[in-house]
Amino acid sequence: MITRFGDYNELTILSSNEKKIREYNRFGLNVKAEKGLDLPEVDGDINDVIIYKSLMAGTNKIVEDTVLEVDGVEVIDIRWKINQMNKNASARWIVSLGLNDGEYIKVYRGIIKGQLVKTENAAGFGFDEYFIPEGSNQTLGELDKKGLKDNFSARKIACQKLIEDKPLFKKKISEIPEWTGSYQH
């Protein structure tokens, strides 16, 4: 279990997204979130994105990347592509936390399986209005309004793995090549 990280007595996740910060801070775990830079994301797979975001953030920093996988394909900006999606498609909400300890990038991941549905007049946070997690018949947006979203949270699962120091994998920083590819828009 991680009890001390770098110069901090508690684990701090940096995010440029105010809604994510509020979500992390309400979990009641030994993790807090605060405002950080909106880091560019490499145009790579889920592991590339979190590794390079962690490198860009610097030592003693923790960053997040969220992906929605629909029918086995990672989808970026789901709100703008919802009309292209199959109704009742299988989906996975995947949250990766990257911890840069100066020697390694450690990646912690939370995954929630569910179903993507089309809803009219959705105005919620990200894909919350479209995603129904397994074990529920309501979208994340509906669950959030009732104070129940955290019971189905990929972010919370990733945080718990971070606290327990149970990374999905770790990669030695000295073995990570410089990124020469493109970046997401």
C-alpha positions as a printed Julia matrix, in Angstrom:
185×3 Matrix{Float64}:
   0.0    0.0     0.0
   1.23   3.47   -0.85
   1.39   5.6     2.27
   3.73   8.34    1.09
   4.47   9.46   -2.44
   7.3   11.84   -3.29
   6.98  15.01   -1.26
   3.29  14.45   -0.53
   1.59  12.83    2.42
  -1.41  11.98    0.26
  -1.91  11.02   -3.34
  -2.97  13.89   -5.6
  -4.45  13.41   -9.06
  -4.11  16.34  -11.44
  -6.9   17.08  -13.89
  -7.97  20.04  -16.0
 -11.6   18.87  -15.73
 -13.51  20.41  -12.8
 -16.23  17.72  -12.86
 -13.64  14.94  -12.6
 -11.94  16.78   -9.73
 -15.23  16.97   -7.81
 -15.87  13.31   -8.51
 -12.47  12.18   -7.2
 -12.75  14.35   -4.1
 -16.14  12.96   -3.07
 -14.96   9.3    -3.0
 -13.78   9.54    0.61
 -10.55   7.72   -0.25
  -7.0    8.74    0.66
  -6.73  10.48   -2.72
  -7.49  14.05   -3.64
  -7.71  15.79   -6.98
  -6.77  19.3    -7.96
  -6.48  21.5   -11.01
  -3.65  20.61  -13.38
  -2.65  21.38  -16.94
  -4.69  20.12  -19.88
  -1.96  17.89  -21.29
  -1.87  16.91  -24.97
  -2.67  13.29  -25.72
  -0.66  11.19  -28.15
  -2.54   9.51  -30.98
  -1.85   6.0   -29.73
  -3.54   3.21  -27.86
  -4.86   3.45  -24.31
  -1.47   2.54  -22.8
   0.49   4.99  -24.97
  -1.8    7.85  -23.97
  -1.43   7.35  -20.2
   2.32   6.65  -20.38
   3.09   9.82  -22.34
   0.68  11.97  -20.3
   2.52  10.74  -17.19
   5.87  11.65  -18.71
   4.61  15.14  -19.66
   3.18  15.73  -16.17
   6.56  15.1   -14.57
   7.89  13.38  -11.49
   5.66  12.93   -8.45
   2.51  13.56  -10.48
  -0.57  11.41  -11.11
  -2.69  11.91  -14.22
  -5.85  10.34  -15.61
  -7.09   9.25  -19.0
 -10.65   8.1   -19.65
 -11.74   5.98  -22.59
 -15.11   4.65  -23.64
 -14.82   1.45  -25.61
 -17.87   0.66  -27.78
 -18.18  -2.78  -29.37
 -14.45  -3.28  -28.73
 -13.33   0.02  -30.31
 -11.96   3.01  -28.34
 -14.12   6.07  -29.05
 -12.89   9.62  -28.55
 -15.44  12.43  -27.99
 -18.46  10.13  -27.69
 -20.85  13.09  -27.31
 -20.16  14.13  -30.89
 -20.32  10.58  -32.26
 -23.33   9.2   -30.39
 -25.55   9.3   -33.47
 -23.06   7.07  -35.3
 -23.16   4.42  -32.57
 -25.32   1.32  -32.52
 -28.2    1.57  -30.09
 -27.66  -0.81  -27.17
 -24.01  -1.38  -28.06
 -21.8   -3.1   -25.5
 -19.41  -0.66  -23.89
 -16.66  -0.39  -21.3
 -15.77   2.72  -19.31
 -12.0    2.56  -18.77
 -10.06   4.9   -16.48
  -6.27   4.8   -16.35
  -4.22   6.56  -13.69
  -0.55   7.1   -14.44
   1.87   7.66  -11.59
   5.32   8.99  -12.49
   7.67   8.19   -9.61
  10.8    9.36  -11.43
  11.96   5.83  -12.26
   8.78   4.14  -13.46
   5.42   5.01  -14.91
   2.9    2.86  -13.05
  -0.54   2.42  -14.58
  -3.63   1.64  -12.5
  -6.9    0.86  -14.27
 -10.57   0.73  -13.42
 -13.1   -0.79  -15.82
 -16.89  -0.82  -15.74
 -18.79  -2.86  -18.32
 -22.13  -1.7   -19.58
 -24.29  -0.71  -22.47
 -24.41   2.42  -24.59
 -27.88   3.78  -25.28
 -29.15   6.74  -27.26
 -31.05   9.26  -25.19
 -32.84  12.41  -26.26
 -31.76  15.85  -25.04
 -28.75  14.57  -23.11
 -27.0   17.42  -21.33
 -24.87  15.64  -18.74
 -21.18  15.11  -18.16
 -19.26  13.33  -20.94
 -20.94  10.05  -21.82
 -22.81   9.75  -18.51
 -26.18  10.23  -20.22
 -25.48   7.35  -22.64
 -23.84   4.67  -20.49
 -25.77   2.14  -18.4
 -23.38   0.14  -16.18
 -23.9   -3.57  -15.59
 -26.04  -4.1   -12.51
 -28.15  -1.01  -13.16
 -31.02  -0.04  -15.44
 -30.13   3.66  -15.28
 -27.47   5.75  -17.02
 -24.51   7.14  -15.1
 -26.18  10.56  -15.4
 -29.37   9.3   -13.74
 -27.33   7.52  -11.05
 -25.31  10.69  -10.42
 -28.48  12.74   -9.84
 -29.46  10.2    -7.14
 -25.99  10.16   -5.56
 -25.36   6.57   -6.7
 -22.83   6.96   -9.54
 -19.85   6.18   -7.28
 -21.23   2.63   -6.85
 -20.49   2.12  -10.56
 -17.34   4.22  -10.97
 -14.31   3.2   -13.02
 -12.55   6.22  -11.48
 -13.13   4.92   -7.97
 -11.86   1.44   -8.92
  -8.68   2.96  -10.42
  -8.2    5.03   -7.23
  -8.55   1.97   -5.04
  -5.89   0.17   -7.08
  -3.63   3.23   -6.79
  -4.03   3.33   -3.01
  -3.31  -0.41   -2.77
  -0.36   0.04   -5.19
  -1.68  -2.67   -7.53
  -0.64  -1.39  -10.96
  -1.82  -3.11  -14.11
   1.76  -2.64  -15.34
   4.79  -0.44  -14.86
   7.31   0.74  -17.41
  10.82   1.96  -16.73
  11.04   5.6   -17.83
  14.51   5.15  -19.33
  13.04   2.53  -21.69
  10.22   4.72  -23.03
  11.12   6.13  -26.45
  10.51   9.76  -27.33
   7.06  10.15  -28.94
   7.44  10.94  -32.66
   3.85  10.34  -33.73
   0.88  12.68  -33.97
  -1.38  13.96  -31.21
  -5.15  13.74  -30.75
  -7.18  16.79  -31.66
